[in-house]
Amino acid sequence: MTTFTSRIHCPSCHGEREETMPLDACIVFYTCTHCGARLRPKAGDCCVFCSFGSGPCPSIQLERAGGAEESYE
């Protein structure tokens, strides 16, 4: 089952915030709500959720599951 929320962890201040991940886009910039640091994905990652989140983004989750389409109802 695909997860649509992720807890972003800021490497600068160690603040955390739960965010909703979009299904149809990669978020390549994220501004920490605690310290204002601008996060970018680490080399090899597609988005900030894959680099700093508690789990990978929905597109990577689907890829790892074999690319099967899921129902989001």
All heavy atoms as TSV, in Angstrom:
chain	resi	resn	atom	element	x	y	z
A	1	MET	N	N	0.843	-1.179	0.000
A	1	MET	CA	C	0.000	0.000	0.000
A	1	MET	C	C	0.894	1.250	0.000
A	1	MET	O	O	1.873	1.313	0.728
A	1	MET	CB	C	-0.910	-0.011	1.219
A	1	MET	CG	C	-1.825	1.154	1.260
A	1	MET	SD	S	-3.051	0.862	2.550
A	1	MET	CE	C	-3.945	2.349	2.386
A	2	THR	N	N	0.534	2.211	-0.796
A	2	THR	CA	C	1.314	3.428	-0.916
A	2	THR	C	C	1.010	4.378	0.232
A	2	THR	O	O	-0.143	4.596	0.587
A	2	THR	CB	C	1.014	4.130	-2.254
A	2	THR	OG1	O	1.263	3.203	-3.307
A	2	THR	CG2	C	1.877	5.346	-2.443
A	3	THR	N	N	2.063	4.953	0.812
A	3	THR	CA	C	1.937	5.932	1.885
A	3	THR	C	C	2.058	7.325	1.284
A	3	THR	O	O	2.946	7.572	0.471
A	3	THR	CB	C	3.050	5.726	2.929
A	3	THR	OG1	O	2.959	4.393	3.431
A	3	THR	CG2	C	2.926	6.711	4.070
A	4	PHE	N	N	1.181	8.232	1.684
A	4	PHE	CA	C	1.179	9.578	1.129
A	4	PHE	C	C	1.656	10.650	2.100
A	4	PHE	O	O	1.636	11.824	1.781
A	4	PHE	CB	C	-0.218	9.940	0.620
A	4	PHE	CG	C	-0.626	9.086	-0.541
A	4	PHE	CD1	C	-1.468	8.006	-0.350
A	4	PHE	CD2	C	-0.149	9.337	-1.806
A	4	PHE	CE1	C	-1.831	7.202	-1.407
A	4	PHE	CE2	C	-0.504	8.534	-2.876
A	4	PHE	CZ	C	-1.348	7.467	-2.671
A	5	THR	N	N	2.087	10.243	3.284
A	5	THR	CA	C	2.652	11.207	4.225
A	5	THR	C	C	4.057	10.770	4.596
A	5	THR	O	O	4.379	9.583	4.554
A	5	THR	CB	C	1.803	11.337	5.512
A	5	THR	OG1	O	1.723	10.068	6.140
A	5	THR	CG2	C	0.418	11.888	5.212
A	6	SER	N	N	4.874	11.750	4.914
A	6	SER	CA	C	6.248	11.477	5.301
A	6	SER	C	C	6.678	12.528	6.305
A	6	SER	O	O	6.276	13.687	6.228
A	6	SER	CB	C	7.153	11.539	4.066
A	6	SER	OG	O	8.486	11.239	4.411
A	7	ARG	N	N	7.493	12.122	7.247
A	7	ARG	CA	C	8.028	13.056	8.238
A	7	ARG	C	C	9.392	13.503	7.731
A	7	ARG	O	O	10.326	12.721	7.666
A	7	ARG	CB	C	8.136	12.372	9.596
A	7	ARG	CG	C	8.497	13.334	10.701
A	7	ARG	CD	C	8.269	12.740	12.062
A	7	ARG	NE	N	7.054	12.947	12.779
A	7	ARG	CZ	C	6.352	14.065	12.921
A	7	ARG	NH1	N	6.708	15.129	12.298
A	7	ARG	NH2	N	5.296	14.126	13.666
A	8	ILE	N	N	9.478	14.798	7.350
A	8	ILE	CA	C	10.737	15.364	6.846
A	8	ILE	C	C	11.607	15.746	8.038
A	8	ILE	O	O	11.144	16.410	8.972
A	8	ILE	CB	C	10.477	16.600	5.969
A	8	ILE	CG1	C	9.681	16.200	4.755
A	8	ILE	CG2	C	11.757	17.307	5.629
A	8	ILE	CD1	C	10.263	16.498	3.433
A	9	HIS	N	N	12.861	15.330	7.990
A	9	HIS	CA	C	13.835	15.613	9.045
A	9	HIS	C	C	14.879	16.575	8.486
A	9	HIS	O	O	15.570	16.249	7.521
A	9	HIS	CB	C	14.503	14.315	9.511
A	9	HIS	CG	C	15.593	14.521	10.501
A	9	HIS	ND1	N	15.345	14.677	11.839
A	9	HIS	CD2	C	16.927	14.631	10.347
A	9	HIS	CE1	C	16.497	14.857	12.468
A	9	HIS	NE2	N	17.478	14.835	11.574
A	10	CYS	N	N	15.001	17.753	9.077
A	10	CYS	CA	C	15.970	18.746	8.619
A	10	CYS	C	C	17.355	18.415	9.182
A	10	CYS	O	O	17.517	18.314	10.407
A	10	CYS	CB	C	15.561	20.140	9.070
A	10	CYS	SG	S	16.754	21.428	8.621
A	11	PRO	N	N	18.353	18.258	8.312
A	11	PRO	CA	C	19.700	17.947	8.793
A	11	PRO	C	C	20.382	19.142	9.463
A	11	PRO	O	O	21.336	18.959	10.207
A	11	PRO	CB	C	20.449	17.527	7.530
A	11	PRO	CG	C	19.724	18.196	6.424
A	11	PRO	CD	C	18.291	18.277	6.860
A	12	SER	N	N	19.865	20.349	9.241
A	12	SER	CA	C	20.474	21.547	9.841
A	12	SER	C	C	20.073	21.745	11.297
A	12	SER	O	O	20.918	21.956	12.159
A	12	SER	CB	C	20.092	22.792	9.041
A	12	SER	OG	O	20.617	22.719	7.742
A	13	CYS	N	N	18.764	21.686	11.570
A	13	CYS	CA	C	18.281	21.966	12.932
A	13	CYS	C	C	17.668	20.747	13.610
A	13	CYS	O	O	17.295	20.816	14.775
A	13	CYS	CB	C	17.264	23.108	12.894
A	13	CYS	SG	S	15.648	22.646	12.210
A	14	HIS	N	N	17.520	19.653	12.864
A	14	HIS	CA	C	16.922	18.407	13.350
A	14	HIS	C	C	15.430	18.527	13.627
A	14	HIS	O	O	14.851	17.664	14.277
A	14	HIS	CB	C	17.671	17.862	14.573
A	14	HIS	CG	C	19.125	17.678	14.308
A	14	HIS	ND1	N	19.614	16.680	13.488
A	14	HIS	CD2	C	20.206	18.397	14.710
A	14	HIS	CE1	C	20.924	16.785	13.410
A	14	HIS	NE2	N	21.313	17.809	14.139
A	15	GLY	N	N	14.824	19.606	13.143
A	15	GLY	CA	C	13.377	19.751	13.253
A	15	GLY	C	C	12.687	18.761	12.333
A	15	GLY	O	O	13.250	18.311	11.330
A	16	GLU	N	N	11.461	18.410	12.667
A	16	GLU	CA	C	10.679	17.482	11.864
A	16	GLU	C	C	9.287	18.022	11.648
A	16	GLU	O	O	8.749	18.756	12.486
A	16	GLU	CB	C	10.584	16.114	12.546
A	16	GLU	CG	C	11.889	15.374	12.617
A	16	GLU	CD	C	11.729	13.965	13.152
A	16	GLU	OE1	O	10.632	13.606	13.633
A	16	GLU	OE2	O	12.713	13.213	13.090
A	17	ARG	N	N	8.733	17.643	10.500
A	17	ARG	CA	C	7.358	18.028	10.204
A	17	ARG	C	C	6.760	16.983	9.268
A	17	ARG	O	O	7.407	16.557	8.305
A	17	ARG	CB	C	7.303	19.392	9.549
A	17	ARG	CG	C	5.877	19.814	9.230
A	17	ARG	CD	C	5.844	21.193	8.686
A	17	ARG	NE	N	4.482	21.480	8.267
A	17	ARG	CZ	C	3.902	22.640	8.403
A	17	ARG	NH1	N	4.564	23.641	8.925
A	17	ARG	NH2	N	2.684	22.824	7.992
A	18	GLU	N	N	5.530	16.582	9.545
A	18	GLU	CA	C	4.847	15.636	8.670
A	18	GLU	C	C	4.247	16.400	7.501
A	18	GLU	O	O	3.595	17.422	7.674
A	18	GLU	CB	C	3.757	14.884	9.422
A	18	GLU	CG	C	3.177	13.763	8.593
A	18	GLU	CD	C	2.493	12.714	9.430
A	18	GLU	OE1	O	3.079	12.273	10.433
A	18	GLU	OE2	O	1.387	12.333	9.059
A	19	GLU	N	N	4.490	15.889	6.301
A	19	GLU	CA	C	4.018	16.525	5.074
A	19	GLU	C	C	3.314	15.487	4.200
A	19	GLU	O	O	3.615	14.295	4.277
A	19	GLU	CB	C	5.191	17.112	4.277
A	19	GLU	CG	C	5.941	18.227	4.973
A	19	GLU	CD	C	5.200	19.553	4.981
A	19	GLU	OE1	O	4.119	19.658	4.358
A	19	GLU	OE2	O	5.708	20.487	5.612
A	20	THR	N	N	2.403	15.967	3.374
A	20	THR	CA	C	1.740	15.114	2.395
A	20	THR	C	C	2.564	15.125	1.115
A	20	THR	O	O	2.957	16.183	0.633
A	20	THR	CB	C	0.318	15.624	2.111
A	20	THR	OG1	O	-0.416	15.603	3.331
A	20	THR	CG2	C	-0.385	14.751	1.086
A	21	MET	N	N	2.820	13.941	0.580
A	21	MET	CA	C	3.613	13.818	-0.645
A	21	MET	C	C	2.683	13.788	-1.853
A	21	MET	O	O	1.679	13.080	-1.842
A	21	MET	CB	C	4.432	12.524	-0.613
A	21	MET	CG	C	5.426	12.447	0.509
A	21	MET	SD	S	6.405	10.936	0.473
A	21	MET	CE	C	5.218	9.728	1.082
A	22	PRO	N	N	3.012	14.547	-2.898
A	22	PRO	CA	C	2.183	14.497	-4.107
A	22	PRO	C	C	2.405	13.191	-4.859
A	22	PRO	O	O	3.498	12.624	-4.829
A	22	PRO	CB	C	2.675	15.690	-4.919
A	22	PRO	CG	C	4.079	15.902	-4.473
A	22	PRO	CD	C	4.110	15.497	-3.018
A	23	LEU	N	N	1.388	12.730	-5.527
A	23	LEU	CA	C	1.480	11.506	-6.310
A	23	LEU	C	C	2.101	11.756	-7.673
A	23	LEU	O	O	2.771	10.902	-8.230
A	23	LEU	CB	C	0.087	10.894	-6.485
A	23	LEU	CG	C	0.004	9.617	-7.311
A	23	LEU	CD1	C	0.812	8.509	-6.662
A	23	LEU	CD2	C	-1.433	9.189	-7.490
A	24	ASP	N	N	1.916	12.959	-8.192
A	24	ASP	CA	C	2.267	13.227	-9.582
A	24	ASP	C	C	3.456	14.166	-9.778
A	24	ASP	O	O	3.662	14.679	-10.867
A	24	ASP	CB	C	1.054	13.804	-10.300
A	24	ASP	CG	C	0.566	15.093	-9.656
A	24	ASP	OD1	O	1.030	15.440	-8.552
A	24	ASP	OD2	O	-0.294	15.754	-10.257
A	25	ALA	N	N	4.249	14.402	-8.738
A	25	ALA	CA	C	5.385	15.319	-8.875
A	25	ALA	C	C	6.449	14.994	-7.840
A	25	ALA	O	O	6.153	14.474	-6.767
A	25	ALA	CB	C	4.924	16.759	-8.688
A	26	CYS	N	N	7.698	15.318	-8.184
A	26	CYS	CA	C	8.802	15.204	-7.242
A	26	CYS	C	C	9.071	16.583	-6.661
A	26	CYS	O	O	9.141	17.563	-7.410
A	26	CYS	CB	C	10.062	14.693	-7.943
A	26	CYS	SG	S	9.968	12.958	-8.387
A	27	ILE	N	N	9.204	16.677	-5.361
A	27	ILE	CA	C	9.501	17.949	-4.705
A	27	ILE	C	C	11.018	18.045	-4.565
A	27	ILE	O	O	11.621	17.297	-3.802
A	27	ILE	CB	C	8.817	18.032	-3.318
A	27	ILE	CG1	C	7.306	17.826	-3.452
A	27	ILE	CG2	C	9.144	19.350	-2.640
A	27	ILE	CD1	C	6.595	18.846	-4.308
A	28	VAL	N	N	11.622	18.957	-5.326
A	28	VAL	CA	C	13.083	19.051	-5.324
A	28	VAL	C	C	13.608	20.143	-4.406
A	28	VAL	O	O	14.819	20.209	-4.170
A	28	VAL	CB	C	13.650	19.221	-6.750
A	28	VAL	CG1	C	13.384	17.972	-7.575
A	28	VAL	CG2	C	13.069	20.438	-7.431
A	29	PHE	N	N	12.740	20.988	-3.882
A	29	PHE	CA	C	13.143	21.977	-2.888
A	29	PHE	C	C	12.132	21.959	-1.759
A	29	PHE	O	O	10.940	21.831	-1.985
A	29	PHE	CB	C	13.196	23.395	-3.477
A	29	PHE	CG	C	14.258	23.578	-4.502
A	29	PHE	CD1	C	13.941	23.682	-5.840
A	29	PHE	CD2	C	15.594	23.633	-4.132
A	29	PHE	CE1	C	14.924	23.834	-6.802
A	29	PHE	CE2	C	16.591	23.792	-5.081
A	29	PHE	CZ	C	16.246	23.894	-6.421
A	30	TYR	N	N	12.631	22.089	-0.538
A	30	TYR	CA	C	11.762	22.143	0.635
A	30	TYR	C	C	12.395	23.097	1.623
A	30	TYR	O	O	13.590	22.999	1.913
A	30	TYR	CB	C	11.620	20.753	1.274
A	30	TYR	CG	C	10.778	20.743	2.522
A	30	TYR	CD1	C	9.394	20.699	2.454
A	30	TYR	CD2	C	11.367	20.799	3.787
A	30	TYR	CE1	C	8.619	20.690	3.591
A	30	TYR	CE2	C	10.599	20.792	4.936
A	30	TYR	CZ	C	9.225	20.742	4.838
A	30	TYR	OH	O	8.462	20.744	5.969
A	31	THR	N	N	11.614	24.037	2.134
A	31	THR	CA	C	12.109	24.979	3.132
A	31	THR	C	C	11.672	24.508	4.511
A	31	THR	O	O	10.475	24.345	4.767
A	31	THR	CB	C	11.577	26.402	2.859
A	31	THR	OG1	O	11.982	26.793	1.545
A	31	THR	CG2	C	12.120	27.386	3.870
A	32	CYS	N	N	12.644	24.274	5.380
A	32	CYS	CA	C	12.358	23.825	6.745
A	32	CYS	C	C	11.505	24.867	7.456
A	32	CYS	O	O	11.830	26.052	7.451
A	32	CYS	CB	C	13.669	23.602	7.503
A	32	CYS	SG	S	13.427	23.154	9.246
A	33	THR	N	N	10.431	24.409	8.066
A	33	THR	CA	C	9.534	25.322	8.767
A	33	THR	C	C	10.089	25.758	10.119
A	33	THR	O	O	9.560	26.665	10.735
A	33	THR	CB	C	8.150	24.670	8.971
A	33	THR	OG1	O	8.322	23.442	9.678
A	33	THR	CG2	C	7.484	24.395	7.638
A	34	HIS	N	N	11.165	25.111	10.573
A	34	HIS	CA	C	11.771	25.456	11.854
A	34	HIS	C	C	12.899	26.476	11.712
A	34	HIS	O	O	12.929	27.473	12.422
A	34	HIS	CB	C	12.293	24.199	12.562
A	34	HIS	CG	C	11.226	23.215	12.879
A	34	HIS	ND1	N	10.377	23.335	13.949
A	34	HIS	CD2	C	10.855	22.079	12.234
A	34	HIS	CE1	C	9.534	22.334	13.964
A	34	HIS	NE2	N	9.802	21.547	12.933
A	35	CYS	N	N	13.831	26.216	10.791
A	35	CYS	CA	C	15.019	27.085	10.689
A	35	CYS	C	C	15.139	27.814	9.353
A	35	CYS	O	O	16.002	28.665	9.191
A	35	CYS	CB	C	16.293	26.282	10.939
A	35	CYS	SG	S	16.719	25.121	9.620
A	36	GLY	N	N	14.294	27.456	8.379
A	36	GLY	CA	C	14.334	28.120	7.084
A	36	GLY	C	C	15.355	27.558	6.110
A	36	GLY	O	O	15.505	28.078	5.008
A	37	ALA	N	N	16.069	26.504	6.487
A	37	ALA	CA	C	17.048	25.898	5.579
A	37	ALA	C	C	16.332	25.378	4.338
A	37	ALA	O	O	15.223	24.850	4.420
A	37	ALA	CB	C	17.785	24.751	6.277
A	38	ARG	N	N	16.976	25.546	3.192
A	38	ARG	CA	C	16.402	25.051	1.939
A	38	ARG	C	C	17.040	23.710	1.611
A	38	ARG	O	O	18.238	23.629	1.346
A	38	ARG	CB	C	16.645	26.050	0.817
A	38	ARG	CG	C	15.876	25.705	-0.427
A	38	ARG	CD	C	15.876	26.842	-1.390
A	38	ARG	NE	N	14.956	26.533	-2.463
A	38	ARG	CZ	C	14.893	27.204	-3.578
A	38	ARG	NH1	N	15.676	28.246	-3.772
A	38	ARG	NH2	N	14.044	26.864	-4.506
A	39	LEU	N	N	16.221	22.670	1.642
A	39	LEU	CA	C	16.705	21.319	1.392
A	39	LEU	C	C	16.559	20.964	-0.083
A	39	LEU	O	O	15.579	21.344	-0.724
A	39	LEU	CB	C	15.916	20.311	2.232
A	39	LEU	CG	C	15.834	20.564	3.728
A	39	LEU	CD1	C	15.036	19.450	4.399
A	39	LEU	CD2	C	17.200	20.689	4.346
A	40	ARG	N	N	17.552	20.248	-0.596
A	40	ARG	CA	C	17.540	19.698	-1.949
A	40	ARG	C	C	17.848	18.219	-1.841
A	40	ARG	O	O	18.533	17.800	-0.904
A	40	ARG	CB	C	18.598	20.375	-2.812
A	40	ARG	CG	C	18.298	21.819	-3.067
A	40	ARG	CD	C	19.330	22.517	-3.910
A	40	ARG	NE	N	20.319	21.622	-4.497
A	40	ARG	CZ	C	21.346	22.018	-5.204
A	40	ARG	NH1	N	21.545	23.293	-5.413
A	40	ARG	NH2	N	22.195	21.159	-5.713
A	41	PRO	N	N	17.371	17.409	-2.785
A	41	PRO	CA	C	17.646	15.970	-2.710
A	41	PRO	C	C	19.140	15.672	-2.738
A	41	PRO	O	O	19.918	16.389	-3.363
A	41	PRO	CB	C	16.979	15.399	-3.965
A	41	PRO	CG	C	16.044	16.447	-4.434
A	41	PRO	CD	C	16.581	17.757	-3.966
A	42	LYS	N	N	19.523	14.612	-2.064
A	42	LYS	CA	C	20.905	14.128	-2.127
A	42	LYS	C	C	21.134	13.519	-3.500
A	42	LYS	O	O	20.183	13.093	-4.171
A	42	LYS	CB	C	21.137	13.061	-1.052
A	42	LYS	CG	C	21.028	13.584	0.362
A	42	LYS	CD	C	21.183	12.445	1.351
A	42	LYS	CE	C	20.988	12.921	2.779
A	42	LYS	NZ	N	21.049	11.803	3.730
A	43	ALA	N	N	22.385	13.455	-3.919
A	43	ALA	CA	C	22.730	12.871	-5.213
A	43	ALA	C	C	22.141	11.467	-5.330
A	43	ALA	O	O	22.273	10.654	-4.416
A	43	ALA	CB	C	24.240	12.827	-5.383
A	44	GLY	N	N	21.459	11.215	-6.413
A	44	GLY	CA	C	20.869	9.910	-6.650
A	44	GLY	C	C	19.427	9.776	-6.199
A	44	GLY	O	O	18.759	8.802	-6.539
A	45	ASP	N	N	18.932	10.722	-5.405
A	45	ASP	CA	C	17.540	10.690	-4.961
A	45	ASP	C	C	16.699	11.611	-5.840
A	45	ASP	O	O	17.182	12.632	-6.312
A	45	ASP	CB	C	17.412	11.146	-3.501
A	45	ASP	CG	C	17.887	10.105	-2.512
A	45	ASP	OD1	O	18.001	8.921	-2.896
A	45	ASP	OD2	O	18.155	10.473	-1.349
A	46	CYS	N	N	15.436	11.252	-6.038
A	46	CYS	CA	C	14.581	12.029	-6.931
A	46	CYS	C	C	13.942	13.235	-6.251
A	46	CYS	O	O	13.555	14.183	-6.924
A	46	CYS	CB	C	13.500	11.146	-7.542
A	46	CYS	SG	S	12.275	10.528	-6.371
A	47	CYS	N	N	13.818	13.204	-4.918
A	47	CYS	CA	C	13.118	14.301	-4.243
A	47	CYS	C	C	13.548	14.401	-2.769
A	47	CYS	O	O	14.265	13.541	-2.265
A	47	CYS	CB	C	11.612	14.091	-4.333
A	47	CYS	SG	S	11.002	12.676	-3.393
A	48	VAL	N	N	13.090	15.450	-2.105
A	48	VAL	CA	C	13.453	15.657	-0.701
A	48	VAL	C	C	12.846	14.585	0.214
A	48	VAL	O	O	13.415	14.275	1.252
A	48	VAL	CB	C	13.082	17.067	-0.205
A	48	VAL	CG1	C	13.894	18.124	-0.923
A	48	VAL	CG2	C	11.604	17.350	-0.334
A	49	PHE	N	N	11.728	14.003	-0.184
A	49	PHE	CA	C	11.134	12.941	0.632
A	49	PHE	C	C	12.018	11.704	0.639
A	49	PHE	O	O	12.169	11.051	1.662
A	49	PHE	CB	C	9.725	12.597	0.150
A	49	PHE	CG	C	8.750	13.713	0.356
A	49	PHE	CD1	C	8.277	14.446	-0.719
A	49	PHE	CD2	C	8.304	14.043	1.619
A	49	PHE	CE1	C	7.380	15.487	-0.534
A	49	PHE	CE2	C	7.407	15.085	1.830
A	49	PHE	CZ	C	6.945	15.808	0.740
A	50	CYS	N	N	12.617	11.391	-0.507
A	50	CYS	CA	C	13.513	10.231	-0.588
A	50	CYS	C	C	14.804	10.478	0.190
A	50	CYS	O	O	15.382	9.553	0.735
A	50	CYS	CB	C	13.815	9.906	-2.042
A	50	CYS	SG	S	12.391	9.199	-2.915
A	51	SER	N	N	15.239	11.740	0.275
A	51	SER	CA	C	16.479	12.066	0.983
A	51	SER	C	C	16.283	12.307	2.475
A	51	SER	O	O	17.098	11.882	3.281
A	51	SER	CB	C	17.120	13.320	0.378
A	51	SER	OG	O	17.575	13.078	-0.924
A	52	PHE	N	N	15.228	13.001	2.853
A	52	PHE	CA	C	15.073	13.455	4.236
A	52	PHE	C	C	13.778	12.994	4.901
A	52	PHE	O	O	13.520	13.340	6.045
A	52	PHE	CB	C	15.143	14.983	4.294
A	52	PHE	CG	C	16.399	15.528	3.696
A	52	PHE	CD1	C	16.389	16.142	2.447
A	52	PHE	CD2	C	17.621	15.412	4.347
A	52	PHE	CE1	C	17.549	16.638	1.874
A	52	PHE	CE2	C	18.790	15.896	3.786
A	52	PHE	CZ	C	18.752	16.511	2.547
A	53	GLY	N	N	12.976	12.223	4.189
A	53	GLY	CA	C	11.687	11.792	4.725
A	53	GLY	C	C	11.759	10.472	5.456
A	53	GLY	O	O	12.752	9.737	5.381
A	54	SER	N	N	10.688	10.155	6.147
A	54	SER	CA	C	10.599	8.899	6.881
A	54	SER	C	C	10.357	7.712	5.952
A	54	SER	O	O	10.452	6.568	6.379
A	54	SER	CB	C	9.484	8.978	7.926
A	54	SER	OG	O	8.247	9.293	7.307
A	55	GLY	N	N	10.069	7.997	4.694
A	55	GLY	CA	C	9.880	6.959	3.691
A	55	GLY	C	C	9.983	7.566	2.313
A	55	GLY	O	O	9.931	8.776	2.157
A	56	PRO	N	N	10.152	6.736	1.289
A	56	PRO	CA	C	10.291	7.254	-0.065
A	56	PRO	C	C	8.972	7.810	-0.613
A	56	PRO	O	O	7.895	7.489	-0.110
A	56	PRO	CB	C	10.747	6.034	-0.868
A	56	PRO	CG	C	10.207	4.872	-0.118
A	56	PRO	CD	C	10.234	5.280	1.330
A	57	CYS	N	N	9.087	8.592	-1.675
A	57	CYS	CA	C	7.921	9.199	-2.301
A	57	CYS	C	C	7.044	8.132	-2.969
A	57	CYS	O	O	7.500	7.006	-3.217
A	57	CYS	CB	C	8.355	10.256	-3.314
A	57	CYS	SG	S	9.200	9.592	-4.764
A	58	PRO	N	N	5.780	8.462	-3.276
A	58	PRO	CA	C	4.877	7.477	-3.873
A	58	PRO	C	C	5.402	6.856	-5.160
A	58	PRO	O	O	5.232	5.651	-5.376
A	58	PRO	CB	C	3.597	8.281	-4.129
A	58	PRO	CG	C	3.602	9.309	-3.047
A	58	PRO	CD	C	5.054	9.692	-2.912
A	59	SER	N	N	6.056	7.633	-6.029
A	59	SER	CA	C	6.530	7.050	-7.289
A	59	SER	C	C	7.600	5.985	-7.042
A	59	SER	O	O	7.622	4.946	-7.703
A	59	SER	CB	C	7.047	8.127	-8.241
A	59	SER	OG	O	8.133	8.821	-7.684
A	60	ILE	N	N	8.473	6.190	-6.073
A	60	ILE	CA	C	9.491	5.186	-5.736
A	60	ILE	C	C	8.836	3.985	-5.042
A	60	ILE	O	O	9.203	2.834	-5.295
A	60	ILE	CB	C	10.608	5.790	-4.865
A	60	ILE	CG1	C	11.357	6.881	-5.648
A	60	ILE	CG2	C	11.560	4.719	-4.362
A	60	ILE	CD1	C	12.061	6.393	-6.897
A	61	GLN	N	N	7.856	4.222	-4.199
A	61	GLN	CA	C	7.132	3.116	-3.561
A	61	GLN	C	C	6.490	2.213	-4.614
A	61	GLN	O	O	6.583	0.983	-4.531
A	61	GLN	CB	C	6.047	3.649	-2.624
A	61	GLN	CG	C	6.575	4.367	-1.402
A	61	GLN	CD	C	5.437	4.925	-0.574
A	61	GLN	OE1	O	4.523	4.194	-0.187
A	61	GLN	NE2	N	5.479	6.227	-0.300
A	62	LEU	N	N	5.851	2.834	-5.616
A	62	LEU	CA	C	5.210	2.065	-6.681
A	62	LEU	C	C	6.235	1.308	-7.508
A	62	LEU	O	O	6.016	0.161	-7.886
A	62	LEU	CB	C	4.378	2.984	-7.577
A	62	LEU	CG	C	3.091	3.516	-6.959
A	62	LEU	CD1	C	2.471	4.580	-7.849
A	62	LEU	CD2	C	2.110	2.390	-6.706
A	63	GLU	N	N	7.359	1.962	-7.784
A	63	GLU	CA	C	8.427	1.313	-8.548
A	63	GLU	C	C	8.946	0.073	-7.819
A	63	GLU	O	O	9.139	-0.979	-8.414
A	63	GLU	CB	C	9.565	2.313	-8.769
A	63	GLU	CG	C	10.694	1.793	-9.613
A	63	GLU	CD	C	11.771	2.837	-9.796
A	63	GLU	OE1	O	11.470	3.913	-10.335
A	63	GLU	OE2	O	12.918	2.568	-9.376
A	64	ARG	N	N	9.147	0.202	-6.526
A	64	ARG	CA	C	9.643	-0.923	-5.722
A	64	ARG	C	C	8.621	-2.046	-5.612
A	64	ARG	O	O	8.979	-3.196	-5.412
A	64	ARG	CB	C	10.041	-0.439	-4.330
A	64	ARG	CG	C	11.294	0.411	-4.367
A	64	ARG	CD	C	11.663	0.905	-2.995
A	64	ARG	NE	N	12.831	1.773	-3.060
A	64	ARG	CZ	C	13.252	2.527	-2.043
A	64	ARG	NH1	N	12.609	2.497	-0.885
A	64	ARG	NH2	N	14.312	3.284	-2.198
A	65	ALA	N	N	7.344	-1.683	-5.736
A	65	ALA	CA	C	6.268	-2.678	-5.662
A	65	ALA	C	C	6.030	-3.339	-7.008
A	65	ALA	O	O	5.089	-4.096	-7.167
A	65	ALA	CB	C	4.992	-2.034	-5.147
A	66	GLY	N	N	6.848	-3.014	-7.983
A	66	GLY	CA	C	6.707	-3.628	-9.284
A	66	GLY	C	C	5.910	-2.806	-10.263
A	66	GLY	O	O	5.487	-3.311	-11.291
A	67	GLY	N	N	5.643	-1.547	-9.925
A	67	GLY	CA	C	4.950	-0.653	-10.830
A	67	GLY	C	C	3.457	-0.879	-10.932
A	67	GLY	O	O	2.800	-0.325	-11.783
A	68	ALA	N	N	2.914	-1.694	-10.052
A	68	ALA	CA	C	1.479	-1.979	-10.108
A	68	ALA	C	C	0.682	-0.737	-9.738
A	68	ALA	O	O	0.995	-0.039	-8.792
A	68	ALA	CB	C	1.152	-3.114	-9.138
A	69	GLU	N	N	-0.348	-0.470	-10.512
A	69	GLU	CA	C	-1.245	0.640	-10.212
A	69	GLU	C	C	-2.085	0.254	-8.989
A	69	GLU	O	O	-2.454	-0.887	-8.814
A	69	GLU	CB	C	-2.181	0.912	-11.390
A	69	GLU	CG	C	-1.440	1.311	-12.648
A	69	GLU	CD	C	-1.328	2.809	-12.795
A	69	GLU	OE1	O	-2.125	3.532	-12.201
A	69	GLU	OE2	O	-0.426	3.256	-13.508
A	70	GLU	N	N	-2.381	1.249	-8.163
A	70	GLU	CA	C	-3.210	0.999	-6.993
A	70	GLU	C	C	-4.451	1.863	-7.043
A	70	GLU	O	O	-4.486	2.880	-7.698
A	70	GLU	CB	C	-2.437	1.361	-5.708
A	70	GLU	CG	C	-1.280	0.461	-5.445
A	70	GLU	CD	C	-0.630	0.774	-4.109
A	70	GLU	OE1	O	-1.293	1.381	-3.252
A	70	GLU	OE2	O	0.518	0.393	-3.922
A	71	SER	N	N	-5.441	1.475	-6.302
A	71	SER	CA	C	-6.637	2.283	-6.149
A	71	SER	C	C	-6.429	3.220	-4.977
A	71	SER	O	O	-5.977	2.806	-3.914
A	71	SER	CB	C	-7.844	1.369	-5.882
A	71	SER	OG	O	-8.972	2.153	-5.594
A	72	TYR	N	N	-6.754	4.487	-5.163
A	72	TYR	CA	C	-6.525	5.493	-4.129
A	72	TYR	C	C	-7.824	5.970	-3.506
A	72	TYR	O	O	-7.933	7.068	-3.047
A	72	TYR	CB	C	-5.722	6.672	-4.701
A	72	TYR	CG	C	-4.404	6.224	-5.240
A	72	TYR	CD1	C	-4.175	6.109	-6.602
A	72	TYR	CD2	C	-3.390	5.863	-4.368
A	72	TYR	CE1	C	-2.962	5.675	-7.090
A	72	TYR	CE2	C	-2.157	5.419	-4.850
A	72	TYR	CZ	C	-1.973	5.335	-6.209
A	72	TYR	OH	O	-0.762	4.894	-6.679
A	73	GLU	N	N	-8.827	5.137	-3.497
A	73	GLU	CA	C	-10.123	5.521	-2.927
A	73	GLU	C	C	-10.139	5.356	-1.445
A	73	GLU	O	O	-9.509	4.586	-0.850
A	73	GLU	CB	C	-11.221	4.668	-3.562
A	73	GLU	CG	C	-11.304	4.921	-5.045
A	73	GLU	CD	C	-12.321	3.977	-5.697
A	73	GLU	OE1	O	-13.169	3.414	-4.990
A	73	GLU	OE2	O	-12.233	3.815	-6.900
